[in-house]
Every structure is written in C-alpha cells, then in structure tokens.
Amino acid sequence: MKTFLLSSRRGALVATLFGLAALGGIAFPAAAQTAGAPVRIGSTLALTGPLSATAQIHRIVGEIYVEQLNKRGGLLGRPVEWIVKDDQSKPDLARTLYEQLVTADKVDLLMGPYATGAILSAMGVAQRYNKVLVHHTLGIPSLAKYDMQFPAWSLGSDPATTVPNTIFDALAAGPKPPKTVAVVTNKFPSIQFMTAGAREVMKKRGLTEVLFLEWDFGNRDFGPIANRIKDAKPDFVWVGAIGLDGNLLLDAMKKLDYVPPQHFYLYPAPGPLVSLPEAKNALSVTIFEDQPPFTSATGAAEFVKVYRERATKAGLADPSVETQAAASYTAWQILEAGVVATKSLDDKAIATWLKANKVDTLQGKLRFDGLGNFGDDLMRVKQVQNGHWVVVWPKEVTSGGAKLLAP
C-alpha cells in the first residue's frame, strides 16, 4: 500500500517527491498563507494495476486543485491536505483503504476513487460512517443507493439508454449510417452495463448485430477478438473498452491488416488512444474537451492551461483536458462548493445543501435532485481527427463547424 499527502507544492518538486513516495509515505507541507489544523481529504486511486493509465489523470487533477484551493486560502481558512492511497485497481482493497482513511487517518472529508467498482466500495464505507462521497467516474447510476453520494460525471440517471441514443443519433446524421454492428466488450461492470443498454438501443433502431463477444477485465490477448471482428465484416464496431483495451485491440487488428470501419470506444485511456495512428476516425464520448464552447465554463481556462503543463511534464500522451480530467476537477468543485456554502465540514449539512442547489462547474451548472442524486445527461460524441479529439455531436457544442468524418 502506498500513501501520499498532497497540498500546495508545485512543479518539479511535486513530481520528484511523488516518485520518492513510491518508497513510503510523504507529507507535502500545507500552504503558508493558511493557518490552523489542515482539512484532510482522503481518497484512493488506482496508481498501479490495469487502471493506472487513466488514474494518473485523476492524480494530476487532484494535485492541481489542492494547490489552487490553498492559494485561495484553503477551506474555512485552513490549509488542505489530500491523502491518497493506492488501491491497485482492486475494489476490495479500496474498501479496506477507505476504512483506514475514516478510522485510522481520521480524515475530515472523502473524495471518490477512480472507476465504478472502487467507487461502490468507497460508497459502502461512506454510508457506514455517514460521510459525504463525491465521486467522478461511476458508470452505473442505479447502483448509487446511498443518499449522501454525489456524481461529478454528468451522464444522467439512465445512461444505458440516453448515451447510446446520442451515439447512434450522431451516426445516423453522419455521412455513412451503419446497418450492421459488431459488439465486443470488457466484462468490467460499468462497461457491461452500458454495452447491454446499447444492444437494446441498436435493436430498437433496426440495426443488425453480427457479432457479440466479451472478455475478462485485465485481458491482454486481443488477437482472437480481432479475428472474429474481421470475419464478421460489420459496418460499425462498438468496443466496450476501458483503459488500454482500445489500443490493444487496434494493435491486434493491425497485425491482421484489418482496418475497422466506423469504430467506437466507450471509456478508453484518451491520451494513448488518440496518439495511435490506427485510431483514425475512432469515436468516443465526452463531457468536456479542450475547445470552445467548453473552455468558457467556470474555472476552465486556468485549469486547461495548468493541466496541459503538468500532463506534459508527466509524459501523458495527450495533455489536453477531456472527460476524465474534467470529471475529476468537477468533483473537487462540488466538494468545495458544499463546504463553502455551509461554512462547515459537517457531512449531513453539505449533503443537504448539494441536493437543494446547483453548482457551477467545468460542465456548467450541475444539479443533484434527480434519481440517485444524478442530474442531466451531458454526454457528447467526439472523434479522432488529425491526431486530436474533436467534438462532433450534438451540433450546438461543436467548434468551427466540426462534423463526423466517414471511414
């Protein structure tokens, strides 16, 4: 287990100390302009394991936000420390570590981990101790039964229906609407959930499913899957991807000299995928991209600039802000708004306020008064064009007349 305490140190010092932290725990001193005992915020992230490529984004975002928060005077006039433990991409370990955060580390507030399984584990602990849990990447809203959990990822309360419809609306309006679909998916819970919904949407739209395949989470052998897709000859490939699944599948396709036609990746590691030449014209979904009109939202301009600098230094393939970074930043915005509005660290007071008010975020004003404390589905469709992610649907959030390109 690795534990990190993060506050307002910057640049190379942060990077250096984080590297040293792999050998044990490291405490980052609190900001000088704040006084009093630090407000301690605890969470886990998948700093190692199969989800680590994407979790690194959330680590960088958290570091940035804590720094910005301390520059503004912290919370309630006190410095803020972020205690991060490595859950190794294991939900069971995340549960144990959140227990430690509450009982042994005695943190004041909780921040959710990365990915649905770990979030559900953290949610169980939060419920046991009546703690607010703001989280950024839960993919199955119906499982969020706890009254004091708040989602930062605005995918709505029924994404298994609304998100696929948004995707197929974009394809129907494009230059070459598909008629046949190959569906391949990871068995990761939120991925299976969304893919099952997509299959129902496809049926209702009259599309023909020519292939359905699943693989276990952590699989790295995509050769047989690529072969089956090639043999099925679909017009469109739905890939229920998480993390590097998309990259591995495209690499396997390349070895077969097969280029997929229109192809979609649900929750890829965005930087590694967009940098892959074989990902040309690939589709995915997003709540925010580093382009107008998204960059005019609350706090967006400064965050985009700082994140690009940090992500570049960290060697990320794509240093632009997109869904993962935006959802993570939004989670911190939500938590800060609750504390500032209530002028307290009382979890029940924060939860009551959040359910009754909207919060200004990178994604716009978010509400938490819907089913499971979810608000609107703000998922958009993006495509890899000339080595960059470009939002192509719906039209009102595209930039510079961007349109979906044909395969």
N, C-alpha and C positions, 0 to 999 in steps of 0.2 A: 504494500500500500504506500502511496506517495501523497504527501500533504503539502499544500502551498498556501502561504498567507500573502495576499496581494493588496497593495494600496496605491500610492501615487508615484513611485519611482519610474523613470522613463527610459526610452531608447535602448541603447546597448546594455545598460546596467540591468534592465528587466530581462533582456534576452540571456545575458550571462548568468544571472542568478537563477533563472528558471532552469537553465541547463544544469547548474550545480545542484538544484533542488532534487534532481533525479536520485541523488545520493542520500537524501533525507529531507527533513523539513526545513524550510527557510522562511523567515519572517521579514516582510517588507515594512520599514518604518512608515508610520502614518504621516500625513501632510502636516507641515509646520504651522499653517495658518489656522488649524482647528485645535480645539482643546477638549480635555475630558477623556473619559474612557472610550475606546473605539466602539463603534457599532459594528458588530461582527456578523457577516453574512456568509452562510455556509452552503456549499453545494458539492456535487461530484461532476466529473466529466470523463468521457472515455478517452483518457490521454494515451492509453495503449489499447491494443486489440483491434479488431476489424473495423471499428467505428472511429478510430483515432484521426483519420484524414479529415473528416468533417468536424469532429470535436475540437480540433485545433483552431478552427474558425471561432468557436464559442469562447475558447480561452483568450484569444486575442481581443475579442469584443469586450469581455468582462474586464480585462486589464485596462482597456481604454476608458470604459465607463467609470470604473472606480477612480481613475486618475481625474477625469473630468468632474466627478462628484466632489472629490476632495478639494479641487481648485475652487469650487463654488461654496466651500465651507462644510462639506460633508453632509451628514444628516443630523438634524436637530442641533447643529453647531458642533457636532462631534466627528472625528475622523472615521473613515470607513475602511474596514479590512475585509477582504474576500478570502475565505478559507476554502480551498479546493482540494478534494481528494480524488484519486484516480480509481474509478470503478471498473477499469479494464474492459469496458464494453459488456459487463456482466450485470444484468438486473438484480440478481441475488446479492451480489457484492454491494451494489448501490444501496440496497435496503439496509444492510449492515452499517454502511458508512453514514447514512443519514441518521440512523440511531445514534451513532457516535457523535455526530455533529450536534444533536439535540441534547443528549445526556452527558457526554464527557466534555465536549468542546463548549457546550452551553452557548451556542450562537444565538443572536437576537432574532435573526430573520433567516429564511431559507430562499434559495434560488434553485429552480429545477435543473436536472441534468439534461444530457442530450439523448434523444431517441425515446420512443414510446414505452418500451419495456422498463427502462430505468426510471422514467417519469412515474409510471404506475407504482413502482416500488417505493419511490420517494413519497408519492401521494399517500400511500398506506401509512407511512411513518408520520407524515404531517397530520393526518387525520387522528392518529392515536394521541398526538400531543397538542391538538388544536392549533396548529401553525398554518399560516397562510403559505401557499405554494404557488408562485408564479412560474410558469414553465413555457418553453419556447418551441418545442418540436413534437408535441403529442399528435399522433396521426389518427386516433380513433376516439372522437369526442364522446361517443356513447358510453365509454368506459370511465369517463371522468365523473364519478358519482359524488365526490366529496364537495361539500358546499363552499369550502374556502380555498378552492383551486381556481386559478385564472390563466387562460391561454393567451399567449402573445402571438401565436401563429393564427392569423385570421382566415381559417379555412371553413368556417361555418359549422353548424351542428350536424349537417348531413353531407359531408364531403364525398362520400361514396357515390352519391347521385349528382351533386352540383358540379364537382370538379371534372369528372369525365364528360359531362354535358358541355362544359366550357371548352374542353379539348376538342370534342367532335364538332362543336359549332365552328371552331376555328378551321378544322379540316374541311368541313362542308363548304365554307366560304372561300377556301383556297383554290388554287389552280387545278388540282387533281384529287377530288374527293375519293377516298378509298372505298372499296366494296368488300374486300377480304382482309381479315386481321389474324395475325399470329400473336398469341398472348403467352408470354413467358414471364415468370415471376419468382422472386425470392419468397420464402415462407415466413420472413420476418413479419410479426403480427400486423403492423400498420400497413405494410405493403400488400399482404394478402387481402386485408380488408378493402383497401382502395381498388385493388385489381378485381375482386369479386363484384364490387359495385360497377366497375367499368364494363365487365362482361354483360351485366344486366342491361346497362345503357346501350351497349352495342346491339343486343337482341332487339330492343325496342326501336332502334333506328334502322333495323333491317340489314345490318352488316353480317357477313358470314365469317364465323370463327373457323379457321382452317388448322389451327394448332393451339393446344394448351399444355404447357409444361411448368413444373415447379422445381425449385432446388432449395436445399437446406442453407440456412444462414451460415456464412463462413466458407461456402463453396468457392473453389478457385479453378475448377476444371470446367471450362465452358465450351470445349470442343464438341461434345455430343449435342449440346443445345444449339450451337451454331449450325451444325449439320442438319438438324431437324427443321430449323427455320428456313434454311436454304432449300430443302426439299419441299417445304410447304408452299413456296412461291407466293407469299402474301403481298398485298398492296401496302400494308401498314403493319409495323411491328410495335406492339405495346410491351415495354420492358418494365416490369415491376422491380426497379433497381433501387438499391440503397448503397451509399458509399461508392466503392470502386467496381461494383458489378458491371456497370455500363462499359467501362474501359476494358475489363477482362473479356466481356462478350464481343466487343468490337475487334479486339485483338484476335480472338478465335475466328471471327468471320474473315478477317484479313488473310489468315493462313489458308482459308478455303477459297480465296479470290472471290469472295462474295461481298457485294455492297448492298446493304439493306435499302429498300425504297424509302418511304416515309417511316421514320422511327422516333419513338418517344421513350423517355427515361423518367421514371417517377421522382425519386429522391436521390439523384446522383451526387457524388462529390463534384460540385460545379466546376472548380478550377481544373482538376485533372481531366474532366471530360471535354471541356471547351478547348483545351490545348491539344487534343488528339485530332490529327488530320482526318481520321476515319469518322469523326463525329460531325462532319459537314452536314448541315441542314437538320441535325438532331433537334428534337423538341423536348421541352420540359415545362414545369410550372413554376411560378414565382409570385412573391408578394411585393417584391421591390427589386429594382435594378438601378445601376449607376447611370441613369439617363433621365432626361425630362419625361414626364412631369413628376416622377418620383422624387427627384433631388430637391424639389421645392418644399417638401414636407418638414415638419418640426424637427430641428436638430440634424437634418440630413446633410447639409453642405459641409459642416465641420467634421461630422463623423466620417463621411465618404473620404475626405482628404486625409484624415489621420489614419483611418483603417488602411487606405492604399499604401501609405508609408510603412506601417507596421507589417502588413501582409507581405509586402515586397521584401522587407528585411528578413522575414521569417521564411522566405523562399516558396511561398504559396504560388501555385501555377497561375491562378487568376486572382489578382489583388483587388478586384472590384467588389463592391457591396452587392449582395443578392439575397435570396431568401434566408439562408442560414444566418448570415451576419445581421440582417435586418430584424429577423425574429428575435435573435439574441439581444440586440440593442433595445428592441421594443419591450422585452421582459424587464430589463432594468428600468426603463422609463415608467412602466406600470408600477413597479415596486416603489420607486422614488415618489411617484405621484401620491400613492396611498399614504406614505409616511408624512410627506409634507402637508397634505390636506388635513390629516388627523392630528398632526403635531405629536405623534406618539409612535411607539413600536408595538403597540397593542394589536395583536393579530386579528382579534374579532372586530376592533374598530376599523382597521384597514380594510378587511373583507367587506364590512357593511358599506363603507364609503365607495369601494370599487363597484359594487353591484348597483349602486344608485347614481353613478356618474360616468361620464365619458372621459377618456384620457387622450391627450394629444400625443401622437407617436409618429415614427417614420412612416407608418402606413396610413396616417390620417387619424381621425378621432375613432377610437375603438370603444365599443360598449360591451358590457358583461351581464346583460339582463335577459339573454336568451337561454335556450335549453342547455344545461350543463355549464352555464356562465359563458357560453360562446355567443359571438355576435354575427356579423355578416361574413359571407364567403367572398374574400377579396383576391382569390387566386387568379392569376393571369397566365397566358401561354407565351413562352419565349422560344427562340430558335437560334441555333449556332449559325451565324452568318459572318463570313470572312474572319473567322477566329474569335468572334465575340458573341456573347449572348445579346439578343435583340428582342424586345417585347413585340409580338406580332398580333396579339388579340387580348381583349377587345379593342376596337379602333380608337376609343377615347383615351387609351393610355399608351398608345404607340407614339413614337417620336420620329419626326422627319419623314412621315409617310411610309414607315416600315410595313412590309407585308410578308405573309408566309410565302416562302420560296418552294417551288416544285422540286422533287427529287431529280 
